[in-house]
Amino acid sequence: MSDDPDSIRALLLAALHAPDPAVQTLVHAVRATCDDPAQTDDAKAAHIDLLIAQAYTHLARAGRAADDAALLFAWRRLHTDACILGALVSPPAAAIAKLDTAIILSGAAGDGRLDLVLALIQRIQAAHWPAPAPFDASPPPSQSHAVPPRTLPAPPIPARAPPSLAAFQAHAHTAPFILRGYAVPWPALTTRPWASRTYLRATAGPARLVPVEVGADYRAPDWSQRLVPFDAFLAALDADVTSGEAPLYLAQHDLLLQFPALRADIAVPDYVYADLPRPPGCAPPANPEQLVVNVWMGPKGTVSPAHTVRPLPFLSFFLQIAGHKTVWAAPPACRAALDAPPGGNTARVDVFAPDCAVYPKFAALVAGAGARVDGDRARVDGNATSGAMSATLAPGDVLYLPAGWWHAMRAEERSCSVSMWF
């Protein structure tokens, strides 16, 4: 696609199509407004913003229905194209916000759209902001890679030396394990450290937006999601979640799609490409790479309740990049003890402080023979037989989880992690 703004505008206006007649009427109005030389950029932006909102409403509805992939793609592409058109008639910061919205909400859907969006962002940044100073990674931020003490009494998740690919395929894939220090040499922990907010700001550039969860627990009624400036999110990483202020948590987001320079900072373990037997219903992700990579970043105290990966029970690696994080894991058979609602993938039990008066099955089934109750709280001795395990991950540690395993995470300090579902 041409990099000339007028050519881009003409191509996108011609490509606009809505699968709904009412929205197509709005498409015609946008075309008429954008083709009218008497209209101001503000007037054009107002019409385009209406189209962006309508396209997102329909793509969200189609996404929830999940029964027509072609319809969903059509709405995603309309949303993407409308965001790009809006960026062409917006001030610099607002333009970048629209372009980031296209990546975050609709995946910059359409042939060549992602490359175009990223190129436009870089062009706008270069034209309106000074170039960031070169990042100096000498010395890199200090991080302890020592094996941390566990903060939960469940039996430890085994740590092992990296298995051969053949051993992983033959037997090692059947149970969780940790590779201590596996990722320590990666640039994300050394020369291009994700623990450095200066590096992350320089890599993203100015005026970027990211999606965050607002609140300590996504099961709570006051939990919400919103888009915030990346700079503001990074500044909020020192928030104390015990102070009562709602923390911001960048959770399960494809940050590498949005900030592609970060891709070179990590590696994909060869184990991801192993030919493994899979349980029923466990198919690889349906994208060309058969791999989903997400970033998780938040302040001390952020918690992911016990849950399973959905919509399908993927195999997964979890890579700890910065800070320490406690993980609790249990096999699929523990579902009843965790009191997950029918069809849901999230436990009602707080596995970090289970209330046994409310959830007696957790003490009886998950804690097993090693459980005793002190007041209303369950404590699990080392001889628990249920298969529930825990560990605290240090920077550079990599956790493997088989398909369908329940897992919960708690950040013991400001933390950054990468998950790979395969």
C-alpha positions, 0 to 999 in steps of 0.5 A: 500500500502506498505511503502517500496520505492522499493515496491511502485515503482514496484506497481506504474510502473505496474499500470501506464496506459495512455488512449492515445496511444502517452502517453502510449508510454511515459509510456513504456519509463518511465518503461524501464528507471526506470527498468534499473539499469544503469540509474541515478535518474536524468535520471529517473526524466527527463522521469517522468517529461515528463509524469507528464506534459503530464498527466496534459495537458490531465487531464486539457483538460478532466476537461474542457470538463467535459463529461467523468468522467472515462476518467478524473479520469484515467488522474488524477490517471496517473498524481498522480502516475507519481508525486509519482514516480518522488518524489522517485527519487528526492531530498527532497524539489523537492520530496515534491513539486511533492507530493504536486502537486499530491494533488493540481492538481489531488487530489491524485487520486487512491486507497490509493494514498492520504494516501501514498502521505501524509505519504511520505511527513511526512517521507521526512520531518522527515528525512531531517529537524529538528522537529518543536518546539511545538507551544505555544498558550498561550496567543493566538494571539489577535483578536477583536471579536466585531461587526465591523461597516459596510463599505458599505451602503446597508442594513445589513445582519441580525444577529441572535441567532443560530436557532434550526435545526428544525427552520433552516429546516422550514424557516431560510434557505430561507434568509442570516443571520450571527451568530456572534461569533459562531466559537469563541471557535474553536481551529482555533481561540484559542489554534491552531490559524490560525491567527498565521503563526508560527502555520500554518508553524509548522502544514504544515512542511517544503518545502510545496507548495500551489496554489495561485492567483496572482493579485487583481482581477481574471477578470483582464488580468494580473491575473494568478495562480501558485504554490508557497512555503507555507512559501513564501505565508505566508510571503506575507500576509502583502503585501499592495495591494495598492502599485501596487505589485500583491497580492498572494491569496490562494482562494477556495483551499481544504487546509484541504485535503493537511494539514489534521491536520487542520481539527481538528481545525474547526467544521462543523455546524449541519445545513449542514446536515439539510434536506432542500428543494432545488431550481431546479438545486441545488443538494448537492456536488457529493462527499461522504460527500456531502460537499465541504470545501475550505480555503481562505487566503490573505492580506488586500485588496484582493477582490472576485468580485460579483459571484455565486457558480458554477458549481451548486448553492450550499447552503453555510456557510462562516466562518471567522477565522482571520481578518475582511472581508466585504461581499455584497450579493444580491438575484439571481434576481439581475443577470441582474443588475450585468451585468454578461455575459451569462452563467457566474457566475461573475458580471462585476460591481464592487459592492464596487465602482459601476460605474453608468455611465457604469452600470446604471442597477446596480443603478436602479435595485440593489440600487432600490428606495434608490439609488442616484448618486454622480458623477459616483458612486452609494450610497445606502441608508438604505431603498433600496428595492432590497434585496442587503445587506452587513456586515463586518464579525469579527473572529468567525462570520459565514455567511449563504447564500441560493443557487444562491445568489450573493456575493462579499468579501473584506478583511479589513485586513490580513484574513482567511476564510473557505467556506462550500458548501452543 
